[in-house]
Amino acid sequence: NAGVTQTPKFQVLKTGQSMTLQCAQDMNHEYMSWYRQDPGMGLRLIHYSVGAGITDQGEVPNGYNVSRSTTEDFPLRLLSAAPSQTSVYFCASSYGQLGEAFFGQGTRLTVV
Amino acid sequence: GEDVEQSLFLSVREGDSSVINCTYTDSSSTYLYWYKQEPGAGLQLLTYIFSNMDMKQDQRLTVLLNKKDKHLSLRIADTQTGDSAIYFCARKDSWGKLQFGAGTQVVVTP
């Protein structure tokens, strides 16, 4: 029973590089979301999706792109990494918008 | 997020009760949650309360909700060393978006 799986667990990028953080869930959840966690600021919503083909911006979307071609996968793309994007990134999914959110283990990203 | 506030640190002796407090500004919250995060791990849902409830008890955990003051608290009875973690208060709005507080670091001392 995998739940929400994020890869990679750790990543170091140089400024200007691009990469994709992967998120997959096997619970047939419609609702998926990406958060970033920074010290003293809790988790802030980057982007979310209410179903395949539908995405929307959260609180801090700038510098990130998402797509949702399948129910299972919700990748987060950094087009041109900046040091301000150094953070821990969490993916979450839930059955519907009001269901319990299940979180992945996180991806620790450092941009140098 | 600034709309959900919690104190940043709590120290408690093993065996005592812990009380973690949270305040929020938006009264349109549907559900309110408490999550626990251990070092290097993701967030684990501890408990939740629907916005029309006043109290919920689940084993050692008691959640109190004061809707008038927009105040949520989590009481952990008989606190153990395994309870040392960061605890996040969160609210879910009518669109399903979760809004988190900054987290309270709980340290349990012997």
Chai-1 contact restraints between the chains, C-beta under 6 A:
chainA,res_idxA,chainB,res_idxB,connection_type,confidence,min_distance_angstrom,max_distance_angstrom,comment,restraint_id
A,G40,B,A102,contact,1.0,0.0,6.0,A-B,restraint_1
A,M41,B,A102,contact,1.0,0.0,6.0,A-B,restraint_2
A,G42,B,F100,contact,1.0,0.0,6.0,A-B,restraint_3
A,G42,B,G101,contact,1.0,0.0,6.0,A-B,restraint_4
A,G42,B,A102,contact,1.0,0.0,6.0,A-B,restraint_5
A,G42,B,G103,contact,1.0,0.0,6.0,A-B,restraint_6
A,L43,B,F100,contact,1.0,0.0,6.0,A-B,restraint_7
A,L45,B,K97,contact,1.0,0.0,6.0,A-B,restraint_8
A,Q97,B,G96,contact,1.0,0.0,6.0,A-B,restraint_9
A,L98,B,G96,contact,1.0,0.0,6.0,A-B,restraint_10
A,E100,B,L45,contact,1.0,0.0,6.0,A-B,restraint_11
A,F103,B,G42,contact,1.0,0.0,6.0,A-B,restraint_12
A,F103,B,L43,contact,1.0,0.0,6.0,A-B,restraint_13
A,G104,B,G42,contact,1.0,0.0,6.0,A-B,restraint_14
A,Q105,B,G42,contact,1.0,0.0,6.0,A-B,restraint_15
A,G106,B,G42,contact,1.0,0.0,6.0,A-B,restraint_16
